[in-house]
Amino acid sequence: MLRLLTAGESHGKTLLALVDGFPAGIKIDTALINRELERRQGGYGRGGRQKLETDTVDILTGVWQETTLGSPITLAVVNRDAKIERLKDVERPRPGHGDLTGAIKYLGSIRGILERASARETAARVAAGALAKQLLGEFGMSVLGYVVQLEQIAAPPREGSLPELLQLRDASPMYTLNPDLDPEIVARVDRATAEGDTLGGIVEVKVFNPPFGLGTHAQWDGKLDGLLAQAVMSVQAIKGVEIGLGFEAARRPGSRVHDEIAFDPAQASGAALGYVRKTNNAGGLEAGMTNGQPIVVRAAMKPISTLRRPLASINMSTKEPETAAYERSDVCALAACSVIVESVVAFTVAQALIDKFGGDSLVEMQARYQKFLELARER
C-alpha cells in the first residue's frame, strides 16, 4: 500500500513528505521534482513569498544511487523564510480560513493553526506527486493539469497532442490551454490586485493512458473516483470536485451522458484493449474503476481568504469587532492550484496502480501488469 504523510509549518524549518510503499528499482529524476516545485511557485497573481523561497527537494531516505530501495522515502523542502519562533500570535481570525475553528478546536493559538493549515504544506505534496509521476511514466501514463476558468472567465482547453498541450500550458501566465483568453485573465487579476481582493476558479487534470481496472466496485472505500474526490478535496481552498461531466450529467438525459461502447481490434495495443468510445463523459471511471479512457478530474478553488482589504472579524481577546488580520499572501494562486491538484491526482492513481499490480519492485509490478493485459485480451 502506497501512503503519504506530510509534516511542517509555513514558516518552520522545512516541509517533509514521507512516502511509504513506493516500489524498488525506479530511477528518480530529482530535476523533474524540482521543476514541479518551481511550477507550483509560478503563475500570475502570486505574492511576495514566492520571491523569498526557491523550492528544491532534498531526498533524505529511501534512495541509493538515484534508485528507489523499496524503503520509506523522505522528501524535504527547506523553508528559506523560516521564522516561526519570531512570529507573534494572531488575535483577529480571517473569515474563510481555519483560524477561528482551529483555535477553538485545539484550545490554543491562531498562529499554531494557520502555520499548518497554510497551503505552503502543498509543496510537500507536489514533491510526492512528482515522485508518483515517475512511477506512472514506467507504465505509459502522463498527467496534465491546467486552468479552465478564472472567476467568470471560462478558458476551454484546446485540443492537441500532449507535447502541444504542455507547450501551451507552460507558455501561459495562468497555466491555461487557451492563449486567447490569457490577456483577459491577466487584466482581471490586475483589477483584483488594485481592489485588495482575491480570485478563485476551476482547474482540470487529465491522466492519459490509464489501464483498465484501477480501483474497484466491491467496497465504497476502494472506488477510485471516491478516492480521487477525497484527495483533491483535501487540498487547501478546494470546495468542489467533479469527475467527467460532473454536475452537467444531472442536466442531461441518459442518452447524452453515457459513453457508447465499440470495439476496434486495430486499437488493441499496449494498455489499450480495443474498446473505444466516441465520448468520455464518465471521465474515465465507471463503477469506481478505470475504463481505459483518460481520467478527467476538475476542482473548484475558492478565492484565498487573506485579503489585503480585510473583511470584518472580531478580536478573540476582547470579542470586539475588528477587521481580520492580514498575512502576506497571493491575489490568485489558481495556477499553483492546478499543479497541486495534478500532483494529488498522480499520487492517488499511483496508489491504485500499486494496489492492482503491487509488488516490492518495479520489475515485479511490470510482470504482473503485462500478465494482466495478456489475460484481459483473452477476455
N, C-alpha and C positions, 0 to 999 in steps of 0.2 A: 504494500500500500504506500503510495506517494503522499507525503504530508509536508505541510509548510507551517512554520511558526515564525513570527517576526517580533523584534524587540527594539526598543529605543525610543527616545523622545525627540521632539522637533529641534530643540536646542541642546540636546545631550551630546555626549562624545561621539556616538556612532549609531548607525542603524544596522540591524542584523537580520538576516534571513537564514533560518535553519531548515534545510531541505533533507528529509529522511525518506529512504526508499527509492532513491534515484539509482538506476542500474549502473553496473560497472562497464568499463570499456568504451565510454563515449569521449571523444576528443573535444575538449572545451576551448572555444574561441573567446577569450576574455575581451578582445576588442569588440566583438559583437555585443556583449553585455554592456560595455561602456557606451557604445553607440545608442543603445536603447535608453540608457540613463541620460545621455545628452539630449535625446529627443524629448524625454519627459520634461526637461527643463526649458524646452523651447515653446514656440507658438506665440501668436500676437496677444498682448494683454497681460503678460506675466509681470510680476512685481520685482522689487529690488532684491529679494532673497536670492533670486537666480543669478544675480551678478556677484554674489558673495560665495556661492557654492559652485564647485566644479565636480560633479559627482563621478566617481570612478569606483570600481569594485576591487576588493581585495579578497581572494579566495583563501580562507584560513584553514579549512579542513576538507577532507574527502576527495582530494585530487592529488595525483602524483604524476609528474612529467606531463602535465596538462590533460591527463586522462582520469576519468572518474573511477573510484575504487569500489563503489557499492556501499560505502560507509557514509554517515551523515556529512552533508556539505554545508559549510558555514560561509555565507557571503556577507562581507562588511562594506558599508558605505559610510565613510567618515564625514562627520559634520565639521566643516571648517568654521562655521559660525557658532561653535559650541560655547554657550554662555549661561546655561540653565541656572547655575548656582548664583549668578549675579542678578537674575531677574526677580522682580517683585511679584507679589500675588496680584490678581485682578479682582476688583470688587464689583464691577458692572458687567453682568453676563450679556453676551451677544445673542439676540434672537436668531434662531436657526442653527446655533452651534450647540455643542454638548456642555457648555459652561455651567448653566444652572442645573440641568438634570444630573450631571456628573458630580457636582459639588454636593448636591443633596444625597445622591445615592451613596457616595463614599464618605459623607460627613467630613469633607476636607476642603482643600483649596481648589479654586478655579484653575490656577496655574498647573496643578497636578493633572487636571483633566485635559486642558487644551494642548498640553505638550504631547500627549499620547494620541489624542483624538485628531490631531493635525494631519492633513494629507501628506505631510512630509514622510509619514510612515510608508507611503506607497513607493518610495524609492527602493525599499527592500523588496516589495512585491514585483516591481519591474525587473529587478535583478534576477529574481527567481523565475519570472516569466521568460526572460531571455535565455535562461538555462533550459527551461522546458521546451522552448522552440528548437533548440539544438537536438533534443530527443525526437521531436516531431519530424524534423527535417530528415532524420535517418529513415523515416517511413514515408517520405514523399509529401509530407504535409507542410503548408505555409499558412501563416496567419497575418491578416492585414486589417489594421484599424484606421478609421478616418472619421472626420466630422461630416454630418449630413444636415445639420441645422444649427444656427445660432439664433436664439430667441425666436422671432417670427420669420427669419430669413432661411428658407429651405435651400439646400445646395445638393440636389440629387446627384449621386455619383455617376461619372461617365463610364461607359463600357470600355474594355480593353484587356490586353494580356496583363499578367501580374507584373512584369517589368515596367510596362507602360503606366500602370496604376501607381506603382511605387514612385516612379519619377514625378507623376502629377502631385501625389501627396507630399513628397519631400520638397517640392518647389513652392508649396502653398504656405502662406503665413499662418493659416489656421488649420493646416493638415486636411483640407478638403480634397475631393476629386472633381471639383468644378471650378476651374480658374476664373470663369466669367463672373462668378459671384464673390470672389475674394475682395475686390475693391469695396463693395457694399458692406461686407462683413467688417473690414478694417475700419471703415467710416463709422459703423455702429459702435464698435469698441472705443473709438476715439471720443464719441459723444458721451458714452457712459463714463469714461475716464474724467471728462470735463465736469460731469454732473456728480461725481463722487459715488457712482452706483456700480453694480456688478451685473454680470450676464452669465446665463447658462445656455444649454442647448442639448442636442442629441448626437450621440456618436454611434457608429456601426462597426462591427467586427465580422469578418468572414474567415472561416477556416476552409482552405482549399484541399481537396483530395483526401477527405477522411474515409477510412474503410467502413464497410457495413459493420454494424453490431457493437459499437461502443455504447456503453450504458446498458440498461435493462428495463424490461416491463414488469419484472417479477415483484419488486418492492418499491414503495414510494421513495425511499431514501437512496435508491440506486439509479433513478431516472436521470439521464444526463441533462435533459432540459431543466429539471428542477435544480440539479447541482450547479449548472451554469447560472441560473437565475439567482441562487443564493450567493454565489461567488461574486457576481457583478454587483448585486445589491449591497454587498458589504463594502464596496468602495465608497469613500467619503463623498458626500453630496449627491449620490445617485438616489433617485426617488422612483424610478420605474424601469422595468426590463421587459423587452419583447423578444420573442423567437419568431423568425419568419415574418409573416404578415402581422402577427401580434394582434392588437386591438382591431385592426382593419378586418380581420377574419370575422369578427362579430357583426360587421356591417354588410356582409355579402351572403348570398345563398351558397349552399354547399357546392353547386356546380361551378362556382367561380372561386372556390377556396382549395379544393383537394387536387393534388398533382397527379394527373393521369399517368399510368404506367405503360411502357412499351419495352420491347426487347430488341437490341441491335447487336448481333454477335460481333460486328466489326469493332464495337467499343468495349469488348471484353478483354482488357489487357491491364496489366499492373493491378492496382487496387480496384479498378472498375470491373464489374462483373457482367456488363452488358445491359443492365436495367437502366432505362433512360426516362427522363421526364422533360416535358416542354416548359414546365414552370417549377419553381421552388418555393411555393407559398408556405410550406411547412418549415422552411429554414433548415432543411437537412435532418430533421428529427421527427420521428413518428413513434408514439408509444414509449417515449423515453430513450429511444435508440437511434443511432445514426443510420441513414438510409442510402448512403453513398453520394448524396448531394452536398454541396458546400453548406457548412453550418453558418447561419446568419443570426447574429445577436445585436440588438440595439439597446441603448441605455440613455435615460433622460437624466441630465445633470442639472440640479438647481443652481441658481446664482450663489456665489460664495457669500457666506454670512458675515464676513468682515467688510463693512462699508466705510469708505473714507468720510462719508457724510452719515454718521451713525444713526441708527434707529433708537426709538425710546426704550428705556430699560429702567432698572432700579439699582440702587446701591445696596448690596446684600448686608452691609453692616448697619446702615441707618434705615433701610427699607423705604427711603425717599426716592422719588422719581429722578432719574438722570439719563443722559444718553449712554449708549453702550460703549464699552472700551474699544479702542482701535489698536490692532496689531498689524504691523507691516504685512501687506497682502497683495494678491493679484486682483485685477479688474475682471479678467476672464481666464480661466485655466482649462477651457474646453479642449484645446489641442492636447494638452498634457493628459487630460482625461481619456482621450482616445488611445493614448499609449498605455495607460494604466489598465483600461478595460481589455485592450488587446492582450496584455500580459496575464491577467487573471483568467481570461478565456483560454489562452495557451496552456496555462498550468492545469486548469480543470480538465481539458481534453487530454493532456499528458497523464493525469491521474486515471482517466477512463481507459487510456491505451494500456497502461501498466496493469490495471485490473483485468483487462481482456487477455493480454498476451504476456502477462508478467513473468519475469524471471529475474535472477540475480544479475544477469549480464545482458548487454545488447545482443550478443551472439545468440543467446537462448531466446530472447524476445523475437528476433528476426526469424529464427527457425519455426517458432510457433505461428508467427504471422504468415509465413509462406505456406505452412501446412493448412492453416485456416482457409486461405484463398484457394488452395487446391481442392479442399473439401466443399467449399461454397460453390465453386464452378460445377461440381458434380451434382449439386442440389438443383 
